[in-house]
Amino acid sequence: MFRRLPEIETAPNAAAQAVAFTIDGRPASARAGDSVAAALLANGVTACRNTPVSGAARGPYCMMGVCFDCLVTIDGTGNRQGCQVRVAPGMAVETQNGKREVER
Amino acid sequence: MSAPNPKFDFDIAVVGSGPAGLAAAALAASKGASVVLLDEQAEPGGQIYRAVTETPVRDRKVLGPDYWHGAELLGPLRDSGAVHWPGTTVWSVARPREDAGDGHRPIQIGLSRNGSAAMLTVRHVILATGALERPFPIPGWTLPGVLGAGAAQVLLKTSGLVPSGATVMAGSGPLLWLLAWQYLQAGARIDAILDTTPKQNWRAALPLLPGFLRSPYLGKGMKLMLDVRRKLTVIGNVTALRAEGDGALKSVVYTRNGTEHRLPADTLLLHQGVIPNLNLANATGCAQRWDGQQRCWRPTTDDWGATSVEGVSLAGDGAGIGGARAAEEAGRLAALDALHRLGRIGREQRDQSAVPVRTALDRALTGRAFLDTLYTPAEAFRVPADDTIVCRCEEITAGAVREAVRLGCSGPNQAKSFLRCGMGPCQGRLCGPTVTEVIAAERGVSPAEVGYYRLRPPVKPITLAELAALPKTAADIDAVFKH
């Protein structure tokens, strides 16, 4: 679980920096510059996928693009590294169940 | 900085925009070479100076002066004329077999930008791929809520996020203390730091202390540690760790002086040092060796950063861990040597220009042996028990690796075909060092003898759509139709 530092929440540009997106269809808010993985954590979503091998829940581990544990579906495309993609207004982020599906 | 119609031919490509890459690109371009700086992130800085241009953490005392030094590297880059391509993933570095028709065989770099792949032609490449956190395999380390300390630091730098709820930090090494100190400055909650530095490491490191007394890190490090120890609960001599929870982290179980204790935890931040991020160098064919002191593989380089592959140099932590300031100087040395190899400066000018750089590099590396020895991770955390997952992608345990050794597997590449260990999307980054150590311990030989994964491009996954976007030459089309 992560929270935003208060100095950022109360900064004069806080409202301008807000980015509206969805997590599994639910409305959520992040900050411009957040990666998708960070945006999920900021919204209390610690698990972003289940593994294809055992179905165990996983969340971001490295935040620098090397561990591939933060794979999610972004705007319909599966297996995106959430920590390497910046959250954008209107983005549809979905937690991923197992392997990337065909045509996703 | 980027041209609207990018060209795909440069004298030098620098891969990675941390301190080594920034310094190398700026120096090489300032001497008139055409330079492109390729980096996966949206902003320059690498991991150490991640988001230095745009971090929402404006209170400079939170991240500290060492972090803000990163901003000083950006001006020289801007003024140098180097082209910076952020958001670019390099997936291959290779020298084609046929020459370009003029007797030269330039290096080809496969990269992806904005959803399409492209090939870049360069005469020299400086890999500045930096470090990643050493894998820290403990039972439960795959649970959501368990992250690397470096990962947590990235969340702080890029997004101003700090843990909320019960937070435990565990492990060993400078970054753990630095992050704890940054959290203190930021007013974040830390319930406990579980220090896994083995007692005997102090004895081993003591003879190296005189060297460290001259280190630029001494004063800073001492102050930081004292500060953290004064204000936080630090539990030393931790010999075993376990993360527990059903689908998410609930508690951390640790052993101290033979007794088990349990702490509730929503977040566990693990760290036991950093190791070179060598996948690209390895896949490029650069020879590497086992470093017994830092207990990791490192690509073999000469004192200019040149590797075993002609036209490919390495600078910074990707060639062996030395820290950010050392990386900067190593980047400059690699740039000077590249300029010399390209005929832009003479040998004498190269050597003269390198004198002050080497002095600064030596200073930055002073006392490194003390830190390496003191923070060598305990064997229990390098060679985990049978029930611990070592390969996170394929969910392979240390026990399965040992069983494969008993069946006759002598190294990581055979273990791969027995177990799929190291064949997941991370391509061995999170299991390679552990697999080497587990096999070495099981066979009773040195890690050097066991070896490492033979990696192949692409070193990051690319989609068919990205590949299909590659411009095709007549030769490419002939290769398909005439064979």
Interface residues (C-beta under 8 A of the other chain):
Chain A: M1 F2 R3 R4 L5 E7 I8 A11 Q17 R31 G33 D34 S35 A38 L41 A42 T46 A47 C48 T51 V53 S54 A56 A57 R58 G59 P60 Y61 C62 M63 M64 G65 V66 C67 F68 D69 L71 N79 C83 Q84 R86
Chain B: E40 A42 Q47 A51 E54 P56 V57 R58 D59 V62 L132 E133 T142 L143 P144 G145 V146 L147 G148 G150 A151 A152 V154 L155 T158 S159 G160 L161 V162 P163 S164 G165 A186 G187 G247 A248 D266 T267 N277 R392 C393 E394 E395 G424 P425 C426 R429 L430 K460 P461
